[in-house]
Amino acid sequence: MLNRDRALGAMKEYGIDALLGTTPVNHSYISDFSPWLHWMYRQITRDKFQFQHYALFPYDQGIPAALVAPSRPSSMAYQAEWPSWIEDLYLHGSPWDLGPEPGPEYPAEVHRIYQIAKIGPEKRAKTAGEALVRAFKDRGFTKGVIAIDGEGIDPAQLDKVKSELPGLQFKEAGEFFRYIRMVKTPEEITLMKKAAAVNWEGFKALLNTARPGATEVDLANAFRAGVSAAGAYPVFCNNASGPSAINHWEPRPYALKPGDVIYCDAGCTYKRYNSDENVSAVLGEPTKRHRDLFEAMSGGLDATKAAIKPGVKLSEVLEVFKKATLASGAIKAFSGFGHAVGLEARDMPMIQTPFEIAKDDIIDMSTDFTLEPGMIFNMEDAKRELGLGSVAVEDTYLVTATGCESLTPQKREIVVLPA
């Protein structure tokens, strides 16, 4: 997944000797290795530093990259089933009892787990910090600048490294990592296309459930089941139905009635990559107001897609979206915006006025970026009116060498459902 050329170019520009990914997002991005424990338990436990996984990527490509991981059966199993391109592994924690070596009748992944767990004392340590010190020393890193997304490392472990290797300078690089991740590799694009296709399967299941008497809870459950059945993980399902539906993000027991507007903004992940789309529907025929709002916003997206190409600034894209949306007069106040999408559902940049400043210990820049091939971002708009409900549009765009490609598989329309 790592965009190696972009990473090396940015590291050279800013004088970075190595990247150190410690959060689930950046550890996975560098290594292709995505342990479930690292992702899930940081979200649902009080101690976000319970599972320490690090990925070290040197600028000097003659120096091997390294992984630091817990010495526990679950971690071994993930490394065998979801292998990284990084071969050098350092373990921390107590060894576990391997038992006798499995016989030849066992499958290959069993033998891979056993071999990983047999790593010798030269690459084992009691703590994650000690293991990381060994990884640095083995690579001759006694001085240099290390770009670290420090949100994922236990401060005590980082203090251990700093005390053992005072010549290393650690710079907070959370935004720097996001800057590197803005331009996707072909492998990432493939995963994101799959995520978008699976998200549409969830929407189809939701629409098939939408009928008089069904509740928002029923619709949300249908979306989640459709996504799961298609092989992805549902992340959020913001649905709102009926005349008071102006941001009910938690599904209600509200029962649908003929004439109700249905709106859903939902996303899923496929192999850690996010999709984010929305759908608008109605039980019966849309009103003129409903159609006017939708067509104004949809026309805005048509003009936006035509404007997206390399060399154009994001502020120019947003201005095209605004002018085209307001052209019909149906909408008086523009509320559209956009955001990048990738390993995070809202990655850098946010596309809005004013544009944010991306700043950490390495970069300090406006997020009004100039488009490059491989960037992926959403543009969206929504109108919410009491008595009507919510209606919205959203597309995901991949910047290509000559323009852009929509990754949104469904037709942009008000879906008319039987009343």
N, C-alpha and C positions, 0 to 999 in steps of 0.2 A: 504493500500500500504506500510505502514511503516514496515521495517524489524526490529521488536521490539528487538529481541535477539541480532542482530548485533549492533543496536543503543545502547542498554544498556551495551553491552560488551565494545564498544568504549568509552562510557561515563565513565565507571568504570576505564578503563585503563588511561584515561587522566584527571580524577578528575573533571568531569563535573556534575553539580547539575541539570541542565535543558537545553533542547534545545529550542530555540526561532526562529521559522521560520517566516520570514517576506517577502521574495520574493514569487512570485506565485508558483515557482517550489517547494520550501521547505515547504511552507504553505500547499500546496496540498498533498505533500508527508506525512507530519505528520498527517494531519487531514482527508484525503479523500475528503475534501470539496474544490471545485474548482470554485470559483465565476468568471464568465466571465469578469466582470468589472475589477477585479484585474489583469487578464491576458492581456486583450485587451487594456485597456486605458493606461497602462504603456508603451505600444509600440507606440501608435499613438498620445499621447499628450505631450506637452512640460514639464508639471509637472508630473514627474514619481512618486511623492509621493501623488498624488491626492486621491488614495484609499488605506487606511491603514487596512490590515488584518494581524493578528498575530496568530500563533499557539504555545502554550506553552506545552512542554512535560517534566515533571519532571523525574529524575532518580529514585526517591523513588516512586514505583508503588502504595503505599498507599496514595499518594497525587494525586488528580484528575488533568487531563490535562484541558486546557482552550483555548477558542477561543475569540479573540477580533475582532469585525467587525463593519462596519458603520451601523448606524441606518437609513436605507433608504429602500424604498419598494423593489428595485431590489435585495438588499442583503437578505432581508427576504425571497423573493421568491426563491432564489437559495438555501438557507439553508433548505427550506421546500422540494424542489424538489431533492436536491443532499445532503442528510443529512450526517453529520459527525458522527464518533463513539464518538467524544468528545461532551459531553452533556452540559458542563458548558460554558455559553456564556455571554460575556460582550459587551455592545453596546456603541458606541460613536457618538455624533452628536445630532441634535434636533429630538425629537420624532415626528412622523408624525400622522396625524389625522386618527385614526382607523375607525371611524364611528361605527355604531351599530354592535354588534356581529353577524356573519353570522348564519343563521338558519340551522336546521338539514338537509335541502334539499341540501346543498352545499357539494361538494366533500371534502375528508379528507384533501387534501393539502391546501385548503382555511382555514380550521380551524388551521392547523399547522402554517401557516403564521401569523394568528391572535394571536396565543399564543406566538410566538416568539416576535412579536411586543409589547406585553404587559409586557415584562420584566420590573421589578420595578426599582426604583431609586437606589437601592443598587448595581445594576449591570449596571447602566447607567452613562455616564460621558460626559462632553462637548467635550473632545479631546481624541484621541487615546492613548496619553501618560497617561492621568488620568485613563482611563479604564485599561491600563496595570498595573499601580500602584495598583489599586484595586485587580486585579487578583493575583499579587505577594503577597500582604498583606494578602488576604484571605487564602493563602496557607502557610503562615508563612515564606515566603521568605524575610528575612531581611538581609541575608548574603549568600554568596555562589558564585559559578562560573557559568555563563550563556553563553552558546555557541550560538552566534547570527550570522545569515547571514545579516550583517548590510546594505547591498545594498538596502534592501526593506523598511527600516524604515526611516521616516522623522527625520533628526537629531534633530529637536526641540523636537520631542516626546521622543526620547531616552534621551536627556538632562533632560527632566522632570522626567523620571524614576530615572536617576542617582542622581538628586538632592534630590528626596524624599526618595530614598533607597541607601544611600552611601555605605552600606555594600555589595552590589552586585557588582561583577566584571564581566564586559561584555567582552568576547573575540571574535574577528572576526573569523568566522568558515565557510566561504564559501566553502573552500576545504574539511573541515571536514565533512560537509553535503554530499558532492559528494563522499567522501570515504565511508560513511555509505551506500549510495545509490548504490554502485557498485554491491552488491549481491542482486538479485531480489527475491521477495516473489513469491509463486505460483500464486497469484492474478495478480501480475505485468507481469509475464511470459504469462499468458493467454491473457492479454491486448496487449502485444507486438506481440504475434502470430496473433491476429486479425488485428493489424495494418499492419503487413507484408502481410497478405492475401488481405486486402483492397488495399494496394499499388499495388499489382499485377493486381487487377481489373482496376486500373488506367492505368497501362502499356498496358493491353490488349486493352483498348479503344484507346490508342495512336497508337498501332500497326495496329489496324483496320482502323485508319484514314490515315496511311502512304501509300501514293500512288503517282505516278507522278502528279505534279501540286499542291499537298497539301503543305502548308507552315509550318515552325517551329511553328508559332503562332497557326495554326490549331492543331498541335500535342500537344502543351502545353495545349490548351483549352480542348482537348479531355481527357488528363490525369486528369485534375482538375475536369472535369465533371464526369468521371468514379469513382474517389475517393469519390466525394460528394454523388453520387448516392448510393454508398456502405456504407454510414453512417459515413465517416470520414472527416477530414479537410485537404485539400491540403496545404502543407507548402512551398515546393520549387519544381521547375521543370526545371532543367538545361539540355536543349536539344541542340544538335548540329548536323547538317546534311551537307553532301556534302564534297567536297575535301578540303575546307578551314576551316572545322569545328574543330578548335583546341582551344576550350574554349569560344565559344559564349554562355554565360550563359543567356543573355536576348534573348528570341525567336525573330527571324528575319522574314521578309516577304519572305525569300528565298524559292523558289518553288522547290520541290524535282524533281530529274531527274532519269531515269533508271541508275542503277549502283551506286547510291549514298549510302554511309554508313550513318546509323542513329545511334546516341548515345544519351541516356538520363539517367541522374542520378537524381532521384526524391524521395521525401519523403512526408509522411502525418502523422497526429496524430489521434489516436483513444482514446478517453477519456484521452487526454493529453499525451499519450505514443507514441513515435516516431517510424517510420520505415524509412529506408534509403537503397535503392537498386539502381542498374542500369541495363540497357538493351542495347544490341548491335544488330543491324539488318542491312540488306542491301536490296535494291530494285534490285533483281536479284541475280546472283551467286557471292559469295565473291571471291576476288582475292586470289592467293596463299599467298601473303604477309599478307592479312587480316586474313586468317586462321592461318598462322604461329604465328602471334602475339597473337591471341586469345587463341590458344592451349597452347602456352608457359605460359601465365598468368593463364589459367584454370588449367593446370597441377600444377602450384604453389599453387593454392587454394586446389586442391585435397590433396597434401602433407601436407598443413597446417591443414586441417581438421583432418587428421590422427594423427597429432602431439598434438592436443589440448586435454588436460586432467588435472585433478587436480594435483597440485604439480609442474607443468611446469611453467617456467617464461615466461613472454611475450616476452622478448628479444630472447629466444630460438624459440618461435613460429615465430617471424619475420625472424630469420635466416633461418629457414626451408623454409619459403615462398620465400626468396631471392634465395637460392641455387636451389630450384626446378624450379623457373621461368627462371633462367639463363641457366639451364642444356641443353636445346636444341640448344642454340646459336642464336636463332632468335632475342632475346633481349640482348643487350650488357650492358645496364645500368639499374639497378633495381630502380624502383620508387614507389614500393608498400608501403602501410602503413595500419594502422587500427585505430579504435576509438570505445570507448564504446558508447552505445546508450540506451536511457531510457526516462526519463522525459525531457532530453535535447537531441537534435539530435546528438550532439557531447558531450557526457558525459565524465567523467574521467574513464580511461586514454586515451590519445593519444598514439598510438602504432607506434613509429617511432624512428629513431636514430638522435641525442641522445634523451633519454627519459627525459621528463620534471620533475621538482621538484614540488611536491604539497606542498605549504607552506601557512600557515596563522598563527593566534595567537595560534593555538593548535597543528597542525601537521607540520612536515618538513621531507618529505620523497620522495624517487625516485618513479616514477610511473611505474617502471619496476616490476609490481606486480607478485606474484605467483598466479596461477589460482586457483579459488575455485568454487565449484558447485553453480550455480545460476548467475554467471557473464555472461553478454551478450555483445558481441562486433562484429564489422564488420571488415573484411579484404578486401582490394580492391587494384586494380592496373589499370592503364590506359596508353595507348600509343596514341600519337597524332602526325600525320605526314602530312605535306602539300602534297596534291595530293591524299592522302588516306582518311584523316579525323581522327576521334576518335574511338577507340575500347577499351572496358574495361570489367572488371569482378568485382563482389562484392558479398560476402555472409555474412549473419549474423549468428553467432554461439552462442548457449547456452551451457555453460560448465555443464556437468552432472557428476554424481558420478563416472562414468567409462570412460568418454570421452567427446564427444560433440554431439550436435544435430543442424542441420542446420534449421534455421527459415525461410529461403528463399523458398517460395512456388514454384517458377518457375524453370524450367529446365535451367541449365546454358548452353547456346548455342548462336551461331549467328543465329538470326531469319531470315530466308530467305523469303522475301515478293515478291509478283508478281511485275514484272517490267512493 
